Amino acid sequence: MIVVLALTGSSLFLLTHISNGMAHQSDQMYIEACRRNLSASGLIWVKRNATKIDELLSNEPRVLDTTDLQVPAGHINVSRGSGGDDSHEDKKLTIEVRCSKRKISLRAKTIVSLNGS
């Protein structure tokens, strides 16, 4: 009887350890998908507003509304990047995204050129 209890306890410990690992991997994949979604949304916003980007990004970064995306703790900031002085030859913007779930946080930065890609 004691052997059965010991085997049951060790098997429950092993299953708990495996399920915690699976939950962590699932959260990592979810956060990575959220990052891709936020980055794509920021890029679409930049492309749709390319003609009036100077007035939209006057002096400080533009914080985009992410409530409809339903990303936990999701943020998108669009700001002027390097090389974006007043010349229109190489105007670059920086899209910064942040998201987090439980103990996992992810930040990413994408630099976009308005005249090229």
Phi and psi restraints in degrees (value plus and minus 20) as a CYANA .aco file:
   2 ILE   PHI     -86.6   -46.6
   2 ILE   PSI     -55.3   -15.3
   3 VAL   PHI     -84.3   -44.3
   3 VAL   PSI     -60.9   -20.9
   4 VAL   PHI     -83.4   -43.4
   4 VAL   PSI     -62.7   -22.7
   5 LEU   PHI     -83.6   -43.6
   5 LEU   PSI     -60.5   -20.5
   6 ALA   PHI     -85.7   -45.7
   6 ALA   PSI     -62.3   -22.3
   7 LEU   PHI     -85.5   -45.5
   7 LEU   PSI     -60.1   -20.1
   8 THR   PHI     -84.7   -44.7
   8 THR   PSI     -63.9   -23.9
   9 GLY   PHI     -83.0   -43.0
   9 GLY   PSI     -64.2   -24.2
  10 SER   PHI     -89.1   -49.1
  10 SER   PSI     -55.4   -15.4
  11 SER   PHI     -89.4   -49.4
  11 SER   PSI     -57.5   -17.5
  12 LEU   PHI     -85.4   -45.4
  12 LEU   PSI     -58.6   -18.6
  13 PHE   PHI     -82.4   -42.4
  13 PHE   PSI     -64.4   -24.4
  14 LEU   PHI     -84.7   -44.7
  14 LEU   PSI     -63.9   -23.9
  15 LEU   PHI     -84.3   -44.3
  15 LEU   PSI     -58.1   -18.1
  16 THR   PHI     -84.0   -44.0
  16 THR   PSI     -63.6   -23.6
  17 HIS   PHI     -82.6   -42.6
  17 HIS   PSI     -64.5   -24.5
  18 ILE   PHI     -85.5   -45.5
  18 ILE   PSI     -63.1   -23.1
  19 SER   PHI     -88.0   -48.0
  19 SER   PSI     -54.3   -14.3
  20 ASN   PHI     -84.4   -44.4
  20 ASN   PSI     -59.8   -19.8
  21 GLY   PHI     -84.2   -44.2
  21 GLY   PSI     -61.3   -21.3
  22 MET   PHI     -85.8   -45.8
  22 MET   PSI     -59.4   -19.4
  23 ALA   PHI     -85.4   -45.4
  23 ALA   PSI     -59.7   -19.7
  24 HIS   PHI     -85.4   -45.4
  24 HIS   PSI     -64.1   -24.1
  25 GLN   PHI     -83.7   -43.7
  25 GLN   PSI     -58.4   -18.4
  26 SER   PHI     -83.1   -43.1
  26 SER   PSI     -63.1   -23.1
  27 ASP   PHI     -83.6   -43.6
  27 ASP   PSI     -60.2   -20.2
  28 GLN   PHI     -82.0   -42.0
  28 GLN   PSI     -64.3   -24.3
  29 MET   PHI     -87.0   -47.0
  29 MET   PSI     -57.1   -17.1
  30 TYR   PHI     -85.0   -45.0
  30 TYR   PSI     -64.3   -24.3
  31 ILE   PHI     -85.2   -45.2
  31 ILE   PSI     -58.4   -18.4
  32 GLU   PHI     -84.3   -44.3
  32 GLU   PSI     -59.8   -19.8
  33 ALA   PHI     -85.6   -45.6
  33 ALA   PSI     -58.5   -18.5
  34 CYS   PHI     -84.0   -44.0
  34 CYS   PSI     -59.8   -19.8
  35 ARG   PHI     -81.5   -41.5
  35 ARG   PSI     -64.6   -24.6
  36 ARG   PHI     -82.6   -42.6
  36 ARG   PSI     -60.5   -20.5
  37 ASN   PHI     -84.4   -44.4
  37 ASN   PSI     -65.5   -25.5
  38 LEU   PHI     -85.0   -45.0
  38 LEU   PSI     -62.1   -22.1
  39 SER   PHI     -83.8   -43.8
  39 SER   PSI     -62.1   -22.1
  40 ALA   PHI     -85.2   -45.2
  40 ALA   PSI     -58.9   -18.9
  41 SER   PHI     -84.8   -44.8
  41 SER   PSI     -61.4   -21.4
  42 GLY   PHI     -83.7   -43.7
  42 GLY   PSI     -60.8   -20.8
  43 LEU   PHI     -85.4   -45.4
  43 LEU   PSI     -60.6   -20.6
  44 ILE   PHI     -84.2   -44.2
  44 ILE   PSI     -60.9   -20.9
  45 TRP   PHI     -81.2   -41.2
  45 TRP   PSI     -63.1   -23.1
  46 VAL   PHI     -83.2   -43.2
  46 VAL   PSI     -64.1   -24.1
  47 LYS   PHI     -86.7   -46.7
  47 LYS   PSI     -58.6   -18.6
  48 ARG   PHI     -89.4   -49.4
  48 ARG   PSI     -49.7    -9.7
  49 ASN   PHI    -127.9   -87.9
  49 ASN   PSI       2.6    42.6
  50 ALA   PHI     -82.3   -42.3
  50 ALA   PSI     -53.8   -13.8
  51 THR   PHI     -94.0   -54.0
  51 THR   PSI     -46.2    -6.2
  52 LYS   PHI    -138.0   -98.0
  52 LYS   PSI       7.8    47.8
  53 ILE   PHI     -87.1   -47.1
  53 ILE   PSI     -50.6   -10.6
  54 ASP   PHI     -83.9   -43.9
  54 ASP   PSI     -60.3   -20.3
  55 GLU   PHI     -98.9   -58.9
  55 GLU   PSI     -48.0    -8.0
  56 LEU   PHI     -94.7   -54.7
  56 LEU   PSI     -52.1   -12.1
  57 LEU   PHI    -132.1   -92.1
  57 LEU   PSI      37.8    77.8
  58 SER   PHI     -80.3   -40.3
  58 SER   PSI     -87.2   -47.2
  59 ASN   PHI    -145.5  -105.5
  59 ASN   PSI     -45.6    -5.6
  60 GLU   PHI    -149.5  -109.5
  60 GLU   PSI     143.4   183.4
  61 PRO   PHI     -81.1   -41.1
  61 PRO   PSI     131.2   171.2
  62 ARG   PHI    -116.3   -76.3
  62 ARG   PSI     104.8   144.8
  63 VAL   PHI    -117.7   -77.7
  63 VAL   PSI      99.9   139.9
  64 LEU   PHI    -109.3   -69.3
  64 LEU   PSI     128.9   168.9
  65 ASP   PHI     -97.5   -57.5
  65 ASP   PSI     105.5   145.5
  66 THR   PHI    -136.1   -96.1
  66 THR   PSI      -5.9    34.1
  67 THR   PHI     -85.6   -45.6
  67 THR   PSI     -56.7   -16.7
  68 ASP   PHI     -90.4   -50.4
  68 ASP   PSI     -40.5    -0.5
  69 LEU   PHI     -97.2   -57.2
  69 LEU   PSI     -39.4     0.6
  70 GLN   PHI      35.3    75.3
  70 GLN   PSI      23.7    63.7
  71 VAL   PHI    -117.7   -77.7
  71 VAL   PSI     106.6   146.6
  72 PRO   PHI     -83.7   -43.7
  72 PRO   PSI     102.6   142.6
  73 ALA   PHI      33.1    73.1
  73 ALA   PSI      22.2    62.2
  74 GLY   PHI    -108.7   -68.7
  74 GLY   PSI     117.3   157.3
  75 HIS   PHI    -158.4  -118.4
  75 HIS   PSI     120.2   160.2
  76 ILE   PHI    -148.2  -108.2
  76 ILE   PSI     103.4   143.4
  77 ASN   PHI    -139.4   -99.4
  77 ASN   PSI     110.4   150.4
  78 VAL   PHI    -135.2   -95.2
  78 VAL   PSI     107.4   147.4
  79 SER   PHI    -161.4  -121.4
  79 SER   PSI     147.8   187.8
  80 ARG   PHI     -90.5   -50.5
  80 ARG   PSI     116.5   156.5
  81 GLY   PHI    -118.7   -78.7
  81 GLY   PSI    -186.9  -146.9
  82 SER   PHI     -92.4   -52.4
  82 SER   PSI     128.7   168.7
  83 GLY   PHI      60.5   100.5
  83 GLY   PSI      -9.7    30.3
  84 GLY   PHI    -121.5   -81.5
  84 GLY   PSI      13.0    53.0
  85 ASP   PHI     -83.8   -43.8
  85 ASP   PSI    -167.1  -127.1
  86 ASP   PHI    -108.0   -68.0
  86 ASP   PSI     -20.0    20.0
  87 SER   PHI    -101.5   -61.5
  87 SER   PSI     120.5   160.5
  88 HIS   PHI    -112.6   -72.6
  88 HIS   PSI     -12.8    27.2
  89 GLU   PHI     -88.9   -48.9
  89 GLU   PSI     -64.4   -24.4
  90 ASP   PHI    -160.6  -120.6
  90 ASP   PSI      47.3    87.3
  91 LYS   PHI    -101.0   -61.0
  91 LYS   PSI      98.8   138.8
  92 LYS   PHI    -136.2   -96.2
  92 LYS   PSI     123.2   163.2
  93 LEU   PHI    -143.2  -103.2
  93 LEU   PSI     132.2   172.2
  94 THR   PHI    -133.7   -93.7
  94 THR   PSI     107.6   147.6
  95 ILE   PHI    -127.7   -87.7
  95 ILE   PSI      94.6   134.6
  96 GLU   PHI    -129.0   -89.0
  96 GLU   PSI     111.2   151.2
  97 VAL   PHI    -144.8  -104.8
  97 VAL   PSI     127.5   167.5
  98 ARG   PHI    -158.2  -118.2
  98 ARG   PSI     121.8   161.8
  99 CYS   PHI    -175.4  -135.4
  99 CYS   PSI     136.7   176.7
 100 SER   PHI    -174.2  -134.2
 100 SER   PSI     134.0   174.0
 101 LYS   PHI    -169.8  -129.8
 101 LYS   PSI     105.3   145.3
 102 ARG   PHI      33.4    73.4
 102 ARG   PSI    -138.4   -98.4
 103 LYS   PHI    -114.4   -74.4
 103 LYS   PSI     -18.5    21.5
 104 ILE   PHI    -123.1   -83.1
 104 ILE   PSI     104.3   144.3
 105 SER   PHI    -142.1  -102.1
 105 SER   PSI     126.4   166.4
 106 LEU   PHI    -159.2  -119.2
 106 LEU   PSI     112.4   152.4
 107 ARG   PHI    -145.4  -105.4
 107 ARG   PSI     121.9   161.9
 108 ALA   PHI    -165.1  -125.1
 108 ALA   PSI     132.3   172.3
 109 LYS   PHI    -152.5  -112.5
 109 LYS   PSI     113.0   153.0
 110 THR   PHI    -145.6  -105.6
 110 THR   PSI     111.9   151.9
 111 ILE   PHI    -124.0   -84.0
 111 ILE   PSI     107.2   147.2
 112 VAL   PHI    -140.1  -100.1
 112 VAL   PSI     115.3   155.3
 113 SER   PHI    -119.4   -79.4
 113 SER   PSI     107.9   147.9
 114 LEU   PHI     -93.1   -53.1
 114 LEU   PSI     -46.6    -6.6
 115 ASN   PHI    -111.7   -71.7
 115 ASN   PSI     -36.1     3.9
 116 GLY   PHI    -133.1   -93.1
 116 GLY   PSI    -111.5   -71.5
